[in-house]
């Protein structure tokens, strides 16, 4: 049985992923978030909820004990959060990290230059890439609420295709990455709906 720790579990993407984990896998979920009363549908016996902030290093480290995979879906001081996640994973011997970032962090979107607004995403991705973790960074396009699983991926260094992608598509990829050992390890994947 795989144990997955979801950081920022009340986010819109994480909520779709939680539903998919519970419907399509037998994983045990630990949901870590600042505001647990924002959650819904967590009456499963496979879900444990921890109220906490990723900036709180000791609490984060404690939450990682016994986990197999960390899926981070964060907003805020991303660079510091990335440093805490890497340090806590190193301290607990955890290796597998799925980190949600943004398209455009490598200026890979043709015809677009994303300025300083993406710096927190760039800096946090650089922290993850400098670690020795088995990470996969996901760089999705703009989120949609379409009820579809329809996506393609591009590797770091390749031009980003498309511009949007459904939360359900990204969640599908997150679940695959979490339950498939070795899939896209040490990769940074652009994720978009094929045009």
Buried (B, 14 or more C-beta within 10 A) or exposed (E): EBBBBBBBBBBEBBBBBBBBBBEEBEBBBBBBBBEBEEBEEBEEEBBBBBEBBBBEBEBBBEBBBEBBBBBBBBEEBBBBBBBBBBBBBBEBEBBBBBBBBBBBBBEBBEEEEBEEEBEBBBBBBEBBBEBEBBBBBBBBBEBBEBEEBEBBBBEBEEEBBBEBBBBBBBBBBBBBBBBEEEBBBBBBBBBBBEE
